[in-house]
């Protein structure tokens, strides 16, 4: 059906974004032959990406709400693809950092726009599965990156890699403009699916009123999601950007070794995206409440994350296993956290809330990346870094339990005395919502 093909198309965009952002960590050994990088400089490059990414993630939600999904995604894909290609022109550390800033500015709007598309096209019982498909793109890009870059570096240089993957993004943008239209305007939507989606659109038409960021922060649910994402994405971005360097620095890997096994944890993360979302949807379809379905899946996802503290103490083979479990748990978690704005807030606020949540996540990644770089350059080693990281998801899950007492649409006057439109299909009486 068309809506599932659209989810796959958006997943491809997310895969391209992760291919772009992981190109530097995977190719860092080749880059260091031309541009010297210490651990702190390497962490600074990640912050150069993540800080503008965080602000654009927040603004990207507003951009998606203002321009709409179709125009917003085409614009941000063009920006980040050109920014990715600009890495190949870098001659100094400063030039490389400038390219990371531009890449972060472009990629920041990806997930808020994707979340808005899910809210437009999918009913509540399908949303976590759809987001799981989209979030699987976070695995596909990094799975492809190590073996592809190992192969390409045998025939060309690291600069050409950035030019090539920038071109891939521009090609996707052309496809997007040809294929994607909002449900109400799509020329190739079947009558059967149009009837299914029409009910979703009718339920969200009354929920298009915009809500400011300041007013959203009067909800404890907003604070809970932002803070939980700050903690969990601190771990995710550390794993994403530092895994290749960990194997280079402590396990004696070269690019060829990394290309052989470095894709395995990322493949596990893709399975986690699909399993976490599908498991939550399965529970909803089995008549469990949305609250039970989301929190059960979140709790199980968080439960595997403390295992990463064992990584420095085991063999390479077991380290790959532990990283794979952590990547699985993290991306199962991420899929579920990113669908919560669509579960809780009206459609007109989903992009803004998703942007705030992503802002928190990127800032967490930047902050912990700086801590990791400092610790590694000052003799602490990876052991204490993994120990700290192993606690974050458990704390984040406890915060969600406290700040989101019930996963259901916020209706009536909610927790902050702010009147929000109701989700038509999920309306409860005003008294029940209070």
Beta strands, then each sheet from edge to edge (+ up, - down):
end
